[in-house]
Amino acid sequence: MFAVIKAGGKQYRVAADDVITVDRIEAEAGASVSFPVLMLGGETITVGAPLVEGASVTGEVVEQAPGDKVIAFKKRRRQNSRRKRGFRADLTVVRITSIAAGA
């Protein structure tokens, strides 16, 4: 069984025991979090409008970690003009523990 969940404005296809990296969630390592379910798949497919009623996906926060550094570099040729900026997103690593289909 798999599910499509929404976290941080993005959608993720997950199954039990998957480890995913999502945008930062305010929770300590070891805490349990739940996600809204957009679609359930398996033997039969259930699509929500917009969410599947009674379905839930729970996960355990593994760690809070910074993402890879993204560098934005702009240069205008022959004008001695350049700009360099770096950015590291705050990410949360989550292990999916269970997918409940509900009623």
Residue pairs with C-beta under 8 A, 6 or more apart in sequence:
1 15
1 16
1 40
1 41
1 42
1 99
1 101
2 13
2 14
2 15
2 40
2 41
2 42
2 99
3 13
3 14
3 15
3 37
3 38
3 39
3 40
3 41
3 55
3 57
3 99
4 11
4 12
4 13
4 14
4 37
4 38
4 39
4 41
5 11
5 12
5 14
5 35
5 36
5 37
5 38
5 57
6 12
6 35
6 36
6 38
7 20
7 22
7 23
7 25
7 35
7 94
8 22
8 23
8 24
8 25
9 23
10 22
10 23
11 38
12 20
12 22
14 20
14 57
14 96
14 99
15 96
15 99
16 96
16 97
16 98
16 99
17 95
17 96
17 97
18 95
18 96
19 62
19 93
19 94
19 95
19 96
20 59
20 93
20 94
20 96
21 65
21 67
21 91
21 92
21 93
21 94
22 91
22 92
22 94
23 89
23 90
23 91
23 92
24 64
24 89
24 90
24 91
24 92
25 33
25 61
25 92
25 94
27 33
27 61
27 92
28 61
29 61
29 62
29 63
29 64
30 60
30 61
31 60
31 61
32 58
32 59
32 60
32 61
32 97
33 58
33 59
33 60
33 61
33 94
34 56
34 57
34 58
34 59
35 56
35 57
35 58
35 59
36 51
37 48
37 51
37 52
37 55
37 56
37 57
37 99
38 47
38 48
38 50
38 51
38 52
39 45
39 46
39 47
39 48
39 52
40 46
40 52
40 55
40 99
40 101
46 52
46 55
46 101
48 55
52 102
53 102
53 103
54 101
54 102
54 103
55 99
55 100
55 101
55 102
56 99
56 100
56 102
57 96
57 98
57 99
57 100
58 96
58 97
58 98
58 100
59 94
59 95
59 96
59 97
60 94
60 95
60 97
61 92
61 93
61 94
62 93
62 94
62 95
63 92
63 93
64 90
64 91
64 92
64 93
65 91
65 92
65 93
66 88
66 89
66 90
66 91
67 88
67 89
67 90
67 91
68 88
69 86
69 87
69 88
70 86
70 87
70 88
70 89
71 84
71 85
71 86
71 87
72 83
72 84
72 85
72 86
72 87
73 82
73 83
73 84
73 85
74 82
74 83
74 84
75 81
75 82
75 83
76 82
